[in-house]
């Protein structure tokens, strides 16, 4: 049985990690708005545990073939790719052209960090 390539393992775990992270950081604004902040913090910490259970292995796997800078840029691109649909569809935020500009800036970062790799 062939295992997934390094980039797919790393990106897959980072995507799942980011889903948990995004809900931990922002989901309480919709779901727990009427609760005290400390309840939201405890719930967010509980969700963040699952983020870390995915993010730490993602970075350990990724570090075997990517530099730390490449891992960080990959994380940032994935964060934006997860955050925009979350903000638009889950949090009912308007689609903004700024999302496109931010994405283009990150593509520039990807180019500079991965060139020559």
SULURBEL-V120234 format. One record per helix or strand of 3 or more residues. SS is the DSSP state (alpha for helix, beta for strand). FROM is the first residue (numbers start at 1). TO is the last residue. Records with the same first field share a line. If there is no record, write none. Layout:
SS=FROM-TO + FROM-TO
This chain:
alpha=6-31 + 37-62 + 68-90 + 97-114
